[in-house]
């Protein structure tokens, strides 16, 4: 019983919080007859084409009906009223945060007669003044993306810039791909962007980048809202609302691998007679996506009821980069700094043991020949020379006199699973679990460098419940 009351308490508290970034859409409109008069009491039914999830409503005294909180997808609409022919409006596409107005005109006749309205103009959003651009699944999957990063497509929205350099501290403090995302809307800094995923907050508080970045195969669509968005968002100047792909009554799956390899690259351009070798490079992105109704043979069949979508994607990059360092010469490692005396501006090494201060003036005796005796070298300091190799490039100025090839391995893994449950025509649930791991190694000199590990997890759940003809409650966790 304790768990029961705890659950009810969580549900009650969660429903009081504002919904951060709706991804649901809605359909509303007016039912009238051929003379333009409003029709009250007409039964309106909307059915999701992919899952057969059904919602019903009744037009009010003004002939108005509404279906709020509809998951993005394609819907069939049907209106019936005694004394009138039934009218169907198929294939209504509802996108993220879209408020579609669908007015229906019922001709006089028998309800057993049916009229199907098709080949109509595109739906106009007249219910609110939101300004934004929806990037649907077709463009997400089919447009070329370097690294399969869907956020590159935000530049399809007007007045949006993507791809410029990022703040240097982000990589060392935060790491991962999220530290390299810079999106500017209307000239604003990227700190003014707010990310949501399936209607819950997906914004990292450090640099206002995303927390979870789904694979493009796990995305339904996303919307970039650049102005006059609803008050439910509550903060930041730009909203990037992302919706994951739900399961449907049909099984859909894919195995994929995207490969880049130096074996397939052209040779480097030869500026001299000696052609340089190709830089080692290997890039693999692979994974799978599977979705459909939950089916356990001889136990449970989830058609029209329970659906799943699972996605895994891995990224592996192996490459070498050439790096230059400034290192002391081999003679300097033994205390011999005589080469500094032959420079245009000589540098003299003084014996600190001979320092004398007279009337604020410091004097000292130079080491003979700029050579520090071996017995004066600190053994602890000499141990540190293990981490400083000798120069391998001729350069008397000791600038950029050591060149090495350094590896930059990057490993990334991510997993998303989503479950949708149609409890009844008045209650629909869905939940999602997301996990990500990124491992970046930055090599430097021998046994130097750093690695950045970024691990993220996110759990969310949602319930849309029709309480009565005039009230719908949406709770998200």
Buried (B, 14 or more C-beta within 10 A) or exposed (E): EEEEEEEEEEEEEBBEEEBBBBBBBBBBBBBBBEEEEBBEEBBBBBBBBBBBBBBBBBBBEEBBBBBBBBBBBEBBBBBBBEEBBBBBBBEBBBBBBBBBBBEBBBEEEEBEEEBEBEEEEEBEBEBEEBBBBBBBBEEBBEEEBEBBBBBBBBBBBEBBBBEEEBBEEBBEEBBBBBBBBBBBBEEBEBEBBBBBBBBBBBBBEEBBBBBBBBBBBBBBBBBBBBBEBBEEBEEBBBBBBBBBBBBBBEEBEEEBEBEBEBEEEEEEEEEEEEEEEEEEBBBBBBBBBBBBBBEEEEEEEBBBBBBBBBBBBBBBBBBBEEBEBEBBBEEBBBBBBBBBEEEEEEEEBBBEEEEEEEEEEEEBEEBEEBBBEEEEBEEEEEEEBEEBEBBEEEBEEBEBBBEBEBEEBBBBBBBBBBBBBBEEEEBBBBBBBBBBBBBBBBBEBEEEEEEBEBEBEBEBBBBBBBEEEEEBEBBBB
